[in-house]
Amino acid sequence: MDTQEIIRTEDSFQLPTYNKLPIALASGNGRYVTDTDGKTYLDFYGGHCVTLLGHSPEAVVSAIKAQADELIFYSNVVYSPVRAEAARVAASLAPNGLQHVYFCNSGTEANETALKLARTYTGKHDVVAMVAGFHGRTLGSLAATGIDKYRIPYAGIIPTTHFVDFGDLDALKALLESNEDIAAVILEPIQSMAGIVEAPIAYYVQLRALCDAHNVALIFDEVQTGVGRTGTFSISEQYGIKPDLITMAKSLASGLPVGATFASDEIAGTVKPGDQGTTFGGGMIPMAAMTATLNTIATQNLMARSHEIFDAISTGLAGCAKEVRGRGCLIGVVMDEPVAPTTKALRARGVLVGGSMDPHVMRVMPPVNATDEDVATFLEAMLAVAGSPNLT
């Protein structure tokens, strides 16, 4: 099939739940992908913030192939050496006191699990989430998603969630003091879809204290900030606090579907068989891919590399961007004008980046092993198209 036939076929048979780019990708190698017309793109989007090591990293491909020859799948009804090793490696990287992990298939499942565990642990029901936060599209996680266009159509069938503005401690304090049935506060430490928005570190410290004072579980949704993308395995390590639950996904297994919920010792001590379940979570091939991904990040010191990439991009765009914000390889480029024409022009020049809910913020999410040459290629393209009178 040629590109247009591929597009027509997908559009004919797939439900139209996504606005797709008008390209069809055929292959990927490192930081680059190639479409079915043979055009190559520098990928600084990573398929929704997923490919933290670029495409088809050798160690991950080898692990997948080796595991496929041994055993493709068996559920959690049995023990598995590859799952045991994945759990050991993940726990070794998690913050102290959060060494208990539940494996699933996606970020939204990980968040659903965290919300259930928080309710069981506290014996309370209500949840507080942040305006403009995103936690997933399954009903439980959707209830805590603070983006109206996703949540409102299902408001009649999802649990009620209390929303406060991100960064507004006074509003949160007033809510916790007036409602004794709050089980959890869930937030993205950096709101990604909202346009890479982060609060001052003091906010997270005081948030932790407020949750402690009211016996409320603090959930960090690190589906995008975690796995080293922002410089540490959990961004909470940079804030100097410990959430009660941390969720991760996307980058965990280089593109294979893995989600994880890390629980504190106290919460883990309350979990019993039947509290949560999944058939495919913890499957052998995703676990092998995750172990290879995490070992590569750790042994090559790539978490620290993410800071160098951020600094290079921030410095390189100083003359054309209104602001460059975020941390590590989760970057928001703020422009005076709407960024959609710029992202389109970058794609035409062979560079993939993303937009956000804020029309003036471009999301740039390079892999943590991007080279200086890759960053230079991105900056050259960006400086060439930004502010161009030919943008439409």
C-alpha positions in Angstrom: 0.0 0.0 0.0 1.2 3.5 -0.7 0.8 6.3 1.9 -2.6 7.5 0.6 -4.0 4.0 0.5 -2.7 3.4 4.1 -4.5 6.6 5.3 -7.7 5.7 3.5 -7.7 2.2 4.9 -7.1 3.2 8.5 -9.7 5.9 8.2 -12.2 3.4 6.8 -11.9 0.8 9.5 -10.6 2.5 12.7 -12.9 4.6 14.9 -11.9 8.2 14.4 -10.7 8.9 17.9 -7.5 10.7 16.9 -6.5 13.6 14.7 -3.5 12.0 13.0 -0.6 13.5 11.2 -0.8 12.9 7.4 2.2 10.5 7.4 2.6 6.8 7.8 5.7 5.6 9.5 7.5 2.5 8.3 10.6 2.2 10.5 12.6 3.8 13.2 16.3 3.8 14.2 17.6 5.7 17.2 16.3 9.3 17.2 14.9 9.0 13.6 11.8 7.6 12.0 11.2 7.0 8.3 7.8 7.2 6.6 6.4 5.1 3.8 7.5 7.7 1.2 11.1 7.3 2.4 11.3 10.7 4.2 13.3 10.6 7.5 12.3 12.7 10.6 14.2 13.6 13.7 11.7 12.5 16.3 11.6 14.9 19.3 8.0 13.9 20.1 8.5 10.2 20.7 4.9 9.0 19.9 3.4 10.8 22.9 6.4 11.1 25.2 7.2 7.3 24.9 10.5 6.5 23.2 13.0 7.6 25.9 15.8 5.7 24.3 14.8 6.5 20.7 13.4 3.9 18.4 14.3 0.2 18.5 17.2 0.5 20.9 19.5 -2.5 20.4 19.5 -3.7 24.0 15.7 -3.7 24.2 15.3 -5.4 20.8 17.7 -8.1 21.9 15.8 -8.7 25.1 12.5 -8.9 23.3 13.8 -11.4 20.8 15.5 -13.6 23.5 12.4 -13.6 25.6 10.1 -14.5 22.6 12.2 -17.6 22.1 11.7 -18.6 25.7 8.1 -17.7 26.7 5.9 -15.0 25.3 3.3 -14.9 28.0 1.9 -16.2 31.2 -0.3 -14.3 33.6 0.3 -13.3 37.3 -1.1 -16.7 38.4 2.4 -18.0 38.2 5.8 -16.6 39.2 8.3 -15.6 36.5 12.1 -15.0 36.6 11.8 -12.1 34.0 9.0 -10.4 36.0 11.0 -10.9 39.2 14.0 -9.2 37.7 11.9 -6.4 36.3 10.4 -5.7 39.7 13.9 -5.8 41.3 15.3 -3.3 38.9 12.3 -1.0 39.1 12.4 -1.1 42.9 16.1 -0.4 42.9 15.5 2.9 41.0 12.4 4.0 42.9 12.6 6.5 45.8 13.3 5.0 49.2 10.1 3.7 50.8 8.4 3.1 47.5 9.8 -0.3 46.6 6.4 -2.1 46.1 5.2 -2.1 42.6 2.1 -3.3 40.6 2.5 -3.8 36.9 -0.3 -3.1 34.4 -0.5 -2.0 30.7 -0.8 1.8 30.6 -0.7 5.0 32.5 -4.5 5.2 33.0 -4.5 1.7 34.5 -1.7 2.7 36.8 -3.7 5.8 37.9 -6.9 3.8 38.4 -4.9 1.4 40.7 -3.4 4.3 42.7 -6.9 5.8 43.2 -8.3 2.5 44.4 -5.3 1.8 46.8 -5.6 5.3 48.2 -9.3 4.8 48.9 -8.8 1.4 50.5 -5.8 2.7 52.6 -7.5 5.8 54.0 -11.1 4.3 54.2 -12.3 7.5 52.5 -13.8 8.1 49.1 -13.4 11.6 47.6 -10.5 12.7 45.3 -8.9 16.1 44.7 -7.3 16.7 41.3 -6.0 19.8 39.5 -7.6 21.9 36.9 -6.0 21.2 33.5 -4.4 18.0 34.7 -4.6 14.8 32.6 -4.7 11.3 34.1 -6.2 9.1 31.4 -9.4 8.3 29.5 -10.7 5.2 31.3 -13.6 6.2 33.5 -11.9 6.2 36.9 -8.9 8.2 35.7 -11.1 10.4 33.5 -13.0 11.4 36.7 -9.7 13.0 37.9 -8.8 14.6 34.6 -9.2 18.4 34.8 -9.7 19.0 31.1 -13.4 19.6 30.5 -13.6 18.4 26.9 -12.6 14.9 27.9 -14.5 14.6 31.2 -17.7 16.6 30.9 -19.4 14.2 28.3 -19.3 11.4 31.0 -19.9 13.5 34.1 -23.1 11.6 34.9 -21.4 8.2 35.2 -18.0 9.0 36.8 -17.2 9.6 40.4 -17.3 13.2 41.5 -13.9 14.8 41.8 -13.0 18.1 43.5 -10.9 20.3 41.3 -8.6 23.1 42.5 -6.2 25.3 40.5 -2.7 23.8 40.2 -0.4 25.6 42.6 -3.2 27.1 44.8 -2.5 25.8 48.3 -5.1 28.0 49.9 -7.9 26.5 47.9 -6.6 23.0 48.6 -6.3 23.7 52.3 -9.8 25.1 52.5 -11.2 22.0 50.7 -9.4 19.5 53.0 -10.5 21.4 56.1 -14.2 21.4 55.0 -14.4 17.8 53.8 -13.2 14.9 55.9 -13.9 12.3 53.2 -10.9 13.2 50.9 -8.9 10.0 50.2 -6.3 11.3 47.8 -4.8 14.3 46.0 -3.6 13.3 42.5 -1.5 15.6 40.2 1.0 15.6 37.4 4.1 17.3 39.0 4.5 19.0 35.6 1.2 19.4 33.7 2.2 18.2 30.3 -0.8 18.6 28.0 -1.6 21.9 29.7 1.6 23.2 28.2 4.5 22.0 30.5 3.4 23.9 33.6 5.2 23.4 36.9 4.7 25.0 40.3 7.5 26.3 42.6 9.2 23.5 44.6 7.8 25.0 47.9 4.3 24.1 46.6 5.1 20.4 46.5 6.7 20.5 50.0 3.6 22.2 51.5 1.3 19.9 49.5 3.0 16.9 51.2 2.5 18.5 54.6 -1.1 19.3 53.9 -1.8 15.7 52.9 -0.1 14.4 56.1 -2.1 16.7 58.3 -5.4 15.5 56.8 -4.5 11.8 56.4 -4.8 12.1 52.6 -2.7 10.0 50.2 -0.5 12.0 47.8 -0.4 10.5 44.3 2.2 11.7 41.8 1.2 10.9 38.2 4.6 10.5 36.7 3.5 8.9 33.5 5.5 11.7 31.7 7.9 13.1 34.3 9.1 9.7 35.5 11.7 7.1 34.4 14.5 9.6 34.3 13.0 11.9 31.6 13.2 14.9 33.9 16.6 14.0 35.5 15.7 11.5 38.2 13.7 8.3 38.2 10.9 10.2 40.1 10.7 14.0 40.0 9.8 13.8 43.7 13.5 13.2 44.4 14.3 16.7 43.1 11.6 18.2 45.3 12.8 16.4 48.4 9.5 14.8 49.2 8.0 11.3 49.1 4.5 10.7 47.6 2.5 7.8 48.9 1.9 6.5 45.4 3.7 7.1 42.1 2.5 6.0 38.7 4.6 5.6 35.6 4.1 4.2 32.1 5.0 5.6 28.6 8.8 5.5 28.8 9.1 2.4 30.9 9.6 -0.2 28.2 10.7 1.7 25.1 7.3 1.5 23.4 5.9 -1.8 24.8 2.8 -1.3 26.9 3.8 -1.2 30.6 2.3 0.8 33.4 3.5 0.7 37.0 2.1 1.9 40.4 4.7 2.3 43.1 3.3 2.1 46.7 4.7 3.2 50.0 5.4 0.5 52.6 2.4 1.6 54.6 0.0 1.3 51.7 1.5 -1.9 50.4 1.0 -3.4 53.8 -2.8 -3.1 53.4 -3.0 -4.7 49.9 -4.4 -8.2 49.7 -5.2 -10.6 46.8 -8.2 -9.5 44.7 -7.7 -5.7 45.4 -6.6 -5.3 41.8 -5.9 -7.5 38.8 -4.8 -7.7 35.2 -4.3 -10.5 32.7 -1.6 -9.0 30.6 0.2 -6.7 33.1 3.6 -8.1 34.0 3.7 -10.2 30.8 7.1 -11.6 30.0 8.0 -9.7 26.9 7.1 -6.2 28.2 8.9 -7.1 31.4 12.1 -8.0 29.5 11.8 -4.8 27.5 11.4 -2.8 30.7 14.4 -4.3 32.4 16.6 -3.6 29.3 15.3 0.0 29.1 15.9 0.7 32.8 19.3 -0.9 32.8 20.4 1.1 29.8 19.2 4.3 31.4 21.0 3.5 34.6 24.3 2.2 33.3 24.7 5.0 30.7 23.9 7.7 33.2 21.2 9.1 30.9 19.1 10.8 33.6 21.9 13.3 34.0 22.1 13.7 30.2 18.5 15.0 30.1 19.6 18.2 31.9 22.3 18.8 29.3 19.8 18.5 26.5 17.4 20.9 28.3 20.2 23.4 28.8 21.3 23.2 25.2 17.8 23.7 23.8 17.0 26.5 26.2 20.1 28.3 25.3 19.7 27.7 21.6 16.2 29.1 21.5 16.9 32.1 23.7 16.6 34.4 20.7 13.4 33.1 19.2 11.2 31.6 22.0 9.3 33.7 24.6 10.2 31.1 27.2 11.6 27.5 27.4 10.2 25.7 30.5 10.0 22.2 32.0 12.8 19.9 33.0 15.2 17.5 31.3 13.6 16.0 28.2 10.0 17.3 29.0 10.2 20.7 27.4 7.7 23.5 26.7 8.6 26.1 24.1 6.4 29.1 24.6 6.0 31.4 21.5 4.3 34.7 21.0 2.3 33.3 18.1 0.3 30.1 17.9 2.7 27.2 17.4 0.6 25.0 15.1 2.1 26.6 11.9 5.6 26.2 13.3 5.1 22.5 14.2 3.8 21.9 10.6 6.8 23.7 9.1 9.2 21.7 11.3 7.6 18.5 10.0 8.1 19.7 6.5 11.8 20.1 7.3 12.0 16.6 8.9 11.5 17.3 12.6 8.6 16.0 14.7 7.4 17.9 17.8 4.1 18.2 19.6 1.5 20.8 20.5 -0.4 21.2 23.8 -3.7 22.5 25.1 -2.1 25.9 25.1 -1.9 27.0 21.5 1.2 29.0 22.2 3.2 26.1 23.7 5.1 23.5 21.7 6.0 20.3 23.5 9.5 19.0 22.7 10.3 15.5 24.2 13.6 14.2 22.8 15.1 10.9 23.9 17.6 11.1 26.8 20.3 9.7 24.5 19.9 12.5 21.9 23.3 13.6 20.8 24.7 17.1 20.5 24.3 16.8 16.7 20.6 15.9 17.1 20.0 18.9 19.3 21.8 21.1 16.8 19.6 19.7 14.0 16.5 20.6 15.9 17.7 24.1 16.7 18.8 24.8 13.1 15.3 23.8 11.9 13.6 25.7 14.7 15.5 28.9 14.1 14.8 28.6 10.4 11.1 28.3 10.7 10.2 30.4 13.8 9.0 33.7 12.8 9.2 32.9 9.1 6.8 35.1 7.0 5.9 31.9 5.1 4.3 30.2 8.1 0.6 29.6 7.5 
